[in-house]
Amino acid sequence: MSDIHKKFHEFALQSALFKGRSDWYFCYLKAEKIAHVLSRLADATPGESAPSMHKLARTASKLPESVVRFVAGELEQGSVLADIFTLLSAVRFASTEGNMSSQNALLLVEEYEHIAEKLGASGQPSPFVSSEDFSVPPLPAQMNISLPARALSLKDKVKGQSKGHPQAAEPLGGKQADLAQREIRLSRILEAIRTLKSASIRDISAVVKEYGEKTIQRELLVLIEQGLVRKVGERRWSVYTPVSGI
């Protein structure tokens, strides 16, 4: 392997897509290699068997994309496994029809089974790069943010359901400071949605520019759970609207 290819493989393995998971990267490369092998076999297949083999090669060429989309969190594990089992059946059928030697079919079946086993054992990947995406950076030590000792949820504040008198304010630090920062983020995001009436994550980030889209996406889940925001649509077409009457 050349130094250029080696460097790219190292980059790909540590990228935000594969996240250092050699098993996922192995499955991607293996699926791509098998597709090349089937394409060569199809080119070498004579007569009436050639169209069937070319069809099999085209189907195999789509598996690397399925693996990548699974790794990116866009496909469920079952969808990728369904593609692999479809290819397993197609390879066995090609052998039965005499379009492929039994020895070649056996080797390809073993390779596809290996991919299925690795993906089946890996579990569904997270759409986030790492656990650090869920963390909130600590406040600088010199910042002195004070809130009531009995912190109220955002939903309680909006509905005005809090009872009693808050205790004396005291400086916050550590987890309390993180909670205070989160309350501020939630309030800013909710305010943006109410102003826009209906907004995508990108629309919200254009208004609340101090937060990244991943942070906004994470906090939207909290607002939905609290019953303050409603999600309409799926994936890239999703928009968020304020819940009326709150």
KALIN-V264411 format. One record per run of one state. SS is the DSSP state (hx for helix, st for strand, lp for the rest). FROM is the first residue (numbers start at 1). LEN is the number of residues. Records with the same first field share a line. If there is no record, write none. Layout:
# KALIN-V264411
SS->FROM-LEN, FROM-LEN
This chain:
# KALIN-V264411
lp->1-2, 14-8, 45-2, 62-1, 72-5, 97-5, 123-8, 135-11, 148-6, 160-10, 172-3, 197-1, 200-1, 208-5, 226-3, 233-2, 238-1, 243-4
hx->3-11, 22-23, 47-15, 63-9, 77-20, 102-21, 131-4, 154-6, 175-22, 201-7, 213-13, 235-3
st->146-2, 170-2, 198-2, 229-4, 239-4
